[in-house]
Amino acid sequence: MARVTSASPSSDAPSPVRIGVVGAGQLARMMIGPAIELGLPLRVLATSAQESAAQVSASVRQGRHDDEEAVRALAAEVDVVTFDHEHVPTAILDGIGADALAAVRPGPGALVHAQDKLVMRERLTAGGHPCPRWWRAADAAALDAAIDEAGGQVVVKTPRGGYDGHGVRIVRSAQEVQDWFADFPELLVEELVAYRRELSAQVARRPGGEAVAYPVVQSVQKDGVCYEVVAPAPDLDDAAQERIQQLALDIAADLDVAGMLAVELFETAEGDVLVNELAMRPHNTGHWSMDGAVTGQFEQHLRAVADLPLGATAPRAPVAVMVNLLGGPREDLAAGAREALGEDPEIKVHLYGKGVRPGRKVGHVTLLGDDAAELLERAHRAERIIIGGPQGPDPQEQA
């Protein structure tokens, strides 16, 4: 007969890793549940008590992400600092590391590649990772020369600060981004890629190098914002899945990432992929995994930055879909969620507690099953009910 014994409490037992999250948006909010389940004390740095995560967190410090005193005060209270977004100045993070206030994960040497697109392009190109053709432009003459070389039209991006379609313009002349030259010493210029679709490859990596990959997914954008995701990406064979997953794993290792890494990709008509963007945190294209994978991305990020064993990434169903809820005419989203849940009991609704305004990400829905088209139809039906009511306008028709 097996015997189970319990050890007496020991003063040598390790204390739970205390985690500080800079930023209190929806990503920080969705870390709170997994942190509770893992027994990891979590504290958020919020600009106000009304922010998404601050509304539901038991431990909040108020302050801005670019306020050195506030970020250092958070670091002094925790063991690990991680992020809801990438906009923390590198110098602040360097100082935290130099003074050993807390571990910073991902570290500033890795995070800069998600903060600065020119740094990212330089490093990825040097590492042999596939990227669109690109140029640096310090002035209008350099930009016009790049436009001529690219065939008359390019994508111009601000090196820092851009997200969800902000800081990105498709232009035919330097005059169209003249205002940006006043704010940035250089702009990133890229060829306009004729891609077939957008893919995203997510991986998680611990500080010591252990890493796991999630299924590669297909994403669709609406006005520069992620709108829907299908996991795994349809019509992507096993060999392509493995090749793209390995690319993301290689990038994570090359940059020494600790935590989640999302590699957003363009897939060409020939089946090749080009790296578009990097994000070193949980990412919109991974929200499906909260309900659709053995280990969701928010739990996985916490495991990785706390240096805990990583979880399995296997999907729980043949297909998972995620549809973002983008603000529309209805302000009472809870009432809409109640109606959507009543109509489709298999739908999972995640609301962010944010004020509604047109186009703003205020939540998402997920569904699991066997048929992507059928699941997307149901998910968009739930979206329509939550955002506009059963008789409201179809958000897809407004895309």
Buried (B, 14 or more C-beta within 10 A) or exposed (E): EEEEEEEEEEEEEEEEBBBBBBBBBBBBBBBBBBBEEBEBBBBBBBBEEEBBBBBBBEBBBBBBBEBBEBBBBBBEBBBBBBBBBBBBBBEBBBBBBEEEBBBBBBBBBBBBBBBBBBBBBBBBBEEEBBBBBBBBBEEBEBBBBBBEEBEEEBBBBBBBBBBBBEBBBEBEEBEBBEEBBEEBEBBBBBBBBEBEBBBBBBBBBBBEEEBBBBBBBBBBBBEBBBBBBBBBBEEBEEEBBEBBBEBBBBBBEBBEBBBBBBBBBBBBEEEBBBBBBBBBBBBBBBBBBBBBBEBBBBBBBBBBBBBBEBBEBEBEBEBBBBBBBBBBEBEEBEEBBBBBBEEBEEBBBBBBBBEBEEBBBBBBBBBBBEEBEEBBEBBBBBBBBBBBBEEBEEBBEEE
